[in-house]
Amino acid sequence: MVLGLLTVAAGGSPVRPFATESTGISVTSSVVRKATRVDVNRAGRDELSRLPGMTPEAADRIIKRRPYRKLDELVGKKAIGKKQFAQIRDYISVGTEGM
């Protein structure tokens, strides 16, 4: 069930709260988004390509330049540019494989 109310998250981006059918608890899409981040050290080409603004070629560069210990290494290793990094930053993480 989707609620009609539109809220703004702390980062200034609009999010639409929704209630889960089974529990009735309201959760915002930003909470869900953070819980389901893509690990850049483990994700395949298809999963990386589904990120906002990500091309299959950029996904290939990310895979080729692994491992990453910090997110900003994606730019430092020239896998993607600063603008593209800004688009996907909230959707990605670095897992233990990069440690």
C-alpha positions, 0 to 999 in steps of 0.5 A: 500500500503506497501512502499519498504523502511525499516527504523530503529526506535529510539529503534533500531528495524527495522520497515516498513513504510506503507501508508494508502489507504484512506489518503495516510499518511505514518505510521510506525508499531511501531506507530500502535503497541503503539496505540494498547497496551494490557491492562494487567488489562482488557485483557482476556486469549486469548488476552494475549496469542497472545503476543510474547512468551506468553503461556496460562499458563502465561496469567492465572498467569497475570489474577490471580495476578491482579490488576497491578498499574505499568508494572514492577509488572508483574515481582514483583508479579511473573506472568512472568519472566524478559525475558518474560517481556522484550519480551512483554513490548512494547505491554502492558499497565496498565489501570485505573483498576489497579490504 
